[in-house]
Amino acid sequence: MTDIKRARRCQLSIPGSSEKMMAKGAGMEVDHIFLDLEDAVAPAAKPDARGKIVEALNTHDFGDSVRCVRINDVETQWCYKDIIEVVTGAGENLDTIMIPKVKYAHDVKWVDILLNQIEMELGLKKKIGIELLIEEVEGMQNIDAISVSSPRLEAMVFGMGDYSASQGVNVRAIGGDGGYPGDIWHYQRQRLVIACRSAGIDPIDGPFGNFKDDEGYRRECNRSFILGCVGKWAIHPAQVPHSQEIYSPHPDDVAHARKIAAAYDEAVAQGQGAAQVDGTMIDAASVRIVQNTIDKADLYGM
């Protein structure tokens, strides 16, 4: 469990091979940006993309956005050089590394050990966090051990794209009109959220492929938000405002939550265990429920 808390209402994916897109992303107001070395970059372009990402991180001002790089998974030939070259080149301007296709806790531990060695050699002043993708059935099966595999771990993402292939899901059933009664990803999202909350890290929902379908994207945001996810991926800038909005608490809810917390604090100061707010009795359990809203509001500057 990490003590670091970062805003992740939207995680915007940007190909690490595109200097133009990375420069554009630096000018966006989005909680989290990850520069991608994996699926968005062709195999032959991966080595050059590392240098482009280092240049972008060292040159562009990403403002308050979390600066992340998605490396290739630990079973590929590119992974170790992704970590070494990116961290060595831009470590002070990098917040987190995202590991895709995590199957076992030792996948994360290996990255943690390598980061330790690089940070010691470079004398980096801060530790780089780890985020990861659960997108294989092995990862979902081992998610409890994975969720506590490293003190650097800050977030886990459900990657439904590769997961579909891993589980053998009929992709025609995805989207609500393919014959499956309800949310086809309910179990996986629920499972990930529970593991994350137990470990004290952020649960994130993965991509929605049709960036022209605003209604569909908002529906998926709402589904994962209700279950406890704190944010969702955006594969296109058009999706950013929707996730930034949906995963933010409503101002009225924030005001009401703070009112409840203040009333309870006053009651406790007077030696009482409960109070009344707008005709409703509140106690310690009431405050625990609204504290999630208060914490989010504080994190997002509301």
C-alpha positions in Angstrom: 0.0 0.0 0.0 1.3 3.4 -1.0 0.7 6.7 0.8 0.8 8.6 -2.5 -2.6 9.7 -3.8 -3.0 10.9 -7.3 -6.1 11.9 -9.4 -7.0 9.3 -12.0 -10.5 10.2 -13.1 -9.2 9.9 -16.7 -6.2 8.1 -18.0 -5.4 9.3 -21.5 -3.5 7.0 -23.8 -1.0 8.6 -26.2 1.2 6.6 -28.6 4.9 7.0 -27.6 5.9 6.9 -31.3 4.0 10.2 -32.1 5.8 13.3 -31.1 2.9 15.4 -32.3 0.3 13.6 -30.1 2.6 13.7 -27.1 3.0 17.5 -27.5 -0.7 17.9 -27.9 -1.4 15.8 -24.8 0.9 18.0 -22.7 -1.6 20.9 -23.3 -4.6 19.0 -22.1 -6.3 19.3 -18.7 -6.5 15.6 -17.7 -5.7 13.8 -14.5 -3.4 11.2 -16.0 -1.5 10.7 -19.2 0.3 7.5 -20.2 2.8 7.5 -23.1 2.5 4.0 -24.6 5.3 1.7 -25.7 3.1 -1.3 -26.0 0.0 -1.8 -28.2 0.1 1.6 -29.8 3.7 1.1 -31.1 4.7 -1.3 -33.9 7.5 -3.7 -32.9 10.0 -2.1 -35.2 9.3 1.3 -33.8 9.6 0.5 -30.1 13.3 1.2 -29.7 13.0 4.7 -31.3 9.8 5.4 -29.3 11.7 5.1 -26.0 13.8 8.1 -27.0 10.8 10.1 -28.2 9.1 9.5 -24.9 12.2 10.6 -22.9 12.4 13.7 -25.0 8.7 14.4 -24.5 8.9 14.0 -20.7 12.0 16.2 -20.4 10.7 18.9 -22.8 7.0 19.3 -22.4 5.1 20.7 -19.4 2.4 18.2 -18.6 1.0 20.5 -15.8 -0.7 18.6 -13.0 -1.2 15.4 -15.0 0.3 12.2 -13.7 3.1 11.3 -16.1 3.1 7.6 -16.8 4.7 5.3 -19.4 3.2 2.0 -20.3 6.0 -0.5 -21.0 5.8 -3.8 -22.8 5.0 -6.8 -20.7 7.6 -8.8 -18.8 7.4 -11.8 -21.1 8.6 -9.7 -24.1 12.1 -8.9 -25.2 11.5 -5.1 -25.0 10.5 -4.8 -21.3 13.8 -4.5 -19.6 15.2 -1.9 -22.0 11.9 0.0 -21.8 12.4 0.4 -18.1 16.2 1.1 -18.2 16.1 3.6 -21.0 13.0 5.6 -19.9 13.9 5.8 -16.2 17.5 6.6 -16.9 16.6 9.2 -19.5 13.6 10.9 -17.7 13.4 9.5 -14.2 12.9 12.9 -12.5 10.0 13.7 -14.9 8.3 10.4 -14.6 5.7 9.6 -11.9 4.7 6.0 -12.7 5.3 3.0 -14.9 2.4 0.9 -16.1 2.9 -2.9 -16.6 0.6 -4.6 -19.0 -0.6 -8.2 -19.0 0.4 -8.9 -15.4 -0.2 -12.6 -14.5 1.6 -13.2 -11.3 2.9 -11.2 -8.3 6.5 -11.9 -9.3 5.9 -9.9 -12.5 5.5 -6.8 -10.4 8.3 -7.7 -8.0 10.8 -8.1 -10.9 9.9 -4.5 -12.1 10.2 -3.3 -8.5 13.7 -4.8 -8.1 14.9 -3.3 -11.4 13.5 0.1 -10.5 15.3 -0.1 -7.1 18.6 -0.7 -8.8 18.2 2.1 -11.4 17.1 4.6 -8.7 20.0 3.8 -6.5 22.5 4.2 -9.4 21.0 7.5 -10.6 20.4 8.9 -7.1 16.8 9.7 -7.9 15.1 11.8 -5.3 11.7 10.1 -5.6 10.5 6.6 -6.1 8.6 5.8 -9.3 5.2 4.3 -8.7 3.8 1.2 -10.4 0.4 0.8 -12.1 -0.6 -2.4 -13.8 -3.1 -4.0 -16.1 -5.2 -7.1 -15.3 -6.0 -8.4 -18.8 -5.2 -12.1 -18.6 -7.3 -14.8 -16.8 -4.2 -15.7 -14.8 -4.0 -12.1 -13.6 -7.6 -12.2 -12.5 -7.1 -15.5 -10.8 -4.1 -14.2 -8.9 -5.3 -10.7 -8.3 -5.2 -10.8 -4.5 -1.5 -11.6 -4.4 -0.8 -9.2 -7.2 -2.5 -6.3 -5.4 0.0 -6.5 -2.5 3.0 -7.4 -4.5 4.9 -4.1 -4.2 4.8 -1.0 -1.9 5.2 1.0 -5.2 1.9 -0.3 -6.5 -0.6 2.6 -6.8 -3.4 1.3 -9.2 -4.7 -1.7 -11.1 -6.6 -1.4 -14.4 -9.1 -3.9 -15.9 -8.1 -4.2 -19.5 -11.1 -5.8 -21.1 -9.7 -5.9 -24.6 -6.9 -8.5 -24.2 -9.0 -10.1 -21.4 -11.7 -10.9 -23.9 -9.2 -13.0 -25.9 -7.7 -14.6 -22.8 -11.1 -15.8 -21.5 -12.5 -16.6 -24.9 -15.4 -14.1 -24.6 -17.7 -13.8 -27.6 -16.9 -10.2 -28.6 -20.3 -9.9 -30.4 -21.9 -10.0 -27.0 -20.1 -6.9 -25.8 -21.9 -3.6 -25.9 -25.3 -4.5 -24.3 -27.1 -5.7 -27.5 -25.3 -9.0 -28.2 -27.5 -11.4 -26.2 -25.8 -11.2 -22.8 -28.3 -10.0 -20.1 -26.5 -7.1 -18.3 -23.0 -6.0 -17.9 -20.7 -8.7 -19.3 -17.8 -7.3 -17.2 -19.5 -7.0 -13.9 -17.6 -9.8 -12.2 -14.2 -8.7 -13.4 -14.8 -5.1 -12.4 -16.2 -6.1 -9.0 -13.3 -8.5 -8.4 -10.7 -5.8 -9.3 -12.3 -3.1 -7.2 -12.5 -5.4 -4.1 -8.8 -6.4 -4.4 -7.8 -2.7 -4.9 -9.8 -1.4 -2.0 -8.4 -4.1 0.3 -4.9 -3.2 -0.7 -5.4 0.5 -0.5 -4.8 1.2 -4.2 -6.8 2.8 -7.0 -9.2 0.6 -9.2 -9.4 1.9 -12.8 -11.7 0.8 -15.6 -10.1 0.2 -19.0 -10.8 1.4 -22.6 -13.9 1.8 -24.6 -13.1 1.3 -28.2 -15.7 3.5 -30.1 -14.6 7.1 -29.2 -17.5 8.4 -31.3 -20.1 6.7 -29.1 -20.4 9.2 -26.2 -23.5 7.5 -24.8 -21.8 4.1 -24.7 -18.7 5.5 -23.1 -20.7 7.4 -20.4 -22.7 4.2 -19.7 -19.5 2.2 -19.1 -18.1 5.0 -16.9 -21.2 5.0 -14.8 -21.1 1.2 -14.4 -17.6 1.1 -13.1 -18.1 4.3 -11.0 -21.0 2.7 -9.2 -18.9 -0.3 -8.3 -16.1 1.9 -6.9 -13.7 2.6 -9.7 -12.0 6.0 -9.5 -11.5 6.5 -13.2 -11.5 5.2 -16.8 -9.2 5.1 -19.7 -9.6 7.5 -22.7 -8.2 6.3 -26.0 -9.1 9.7 -27.6 -9.3 13.3 -26.3 -13.0 13.3 -27.0 -13.6 10.9 -24.1 -11.7 13.0 -21.5 -14.4 15.4 -20.4 -16.9 12.6 -19.9 -14.7 10.6 -17.5 -13.4 13.7 -15.7 -17.1 14.6 -15.1 -18.6 11.3 -14.2 -15.9 10.3 -11.7 -16.0 13.6 -9.9 -18.5 14.0 -7.0 -21.3 16.4 -7.5 -20.8 19.7 -5.7 -24.1 19.3 -3.9 -23.0 15.9 -2.6 -19.7 17.4 -1.5 -21.4 20.2 0.4 -23.8 17.7 2.1 -20.9 15.3 3.0 -18.9 18.1 4.7 -22.0 19.2 6.5 -22.5 15.7 7.9 -18.9 15.4 8.9 -18.9 18.8 10.6 -22.1 18.1 12.5 -20.7 14.7 13.7 -17.4 16.3 14.8 -19.4 18.9 16.8 -21.5 16.2 18.4 -18.4 14.2 19.4 -16.8 17.3 20.9 -19.9 17.6 23.1 -19.6 14.0 24.2 -22.4 12.7 22.0 -22.3 9.8 19.6 -24.8 11.0 17.1 -26.3 14.2 15.6 -29.1 15.3 13.4 -28.7 16.8 9.9 -31.7 17.9 7.8 -34.0 15.6 9.8 -31.8 12.5 9.5 -29.9 10.9 12.4 -26.2 10.5 11.6 -23.4 8.6 13.5 -19.9 7.2 12.9 -21.2 4.9 10.1 -22.8 7.9 8.3 -19.5 9.8 8.4 -17.6 6.8 7.0 -19.9 6.6 4.0 -19.5 10.3 3.1 -15.8 10.4 3.8 -15.2 8.8 0.3 -16.9 11.9 -1.2 -14.9 14.3 1.0 -11.6 12.5 0.1 -12.3 12.7 -3.6 -13.3 16.4 -3.4 -10.0 17.2 -1.5 -8.0 15.3 -4.1 -9.6 17.0 -7.0 -9.5 20.5 -5.5 -13.3 20.8 -5.1 
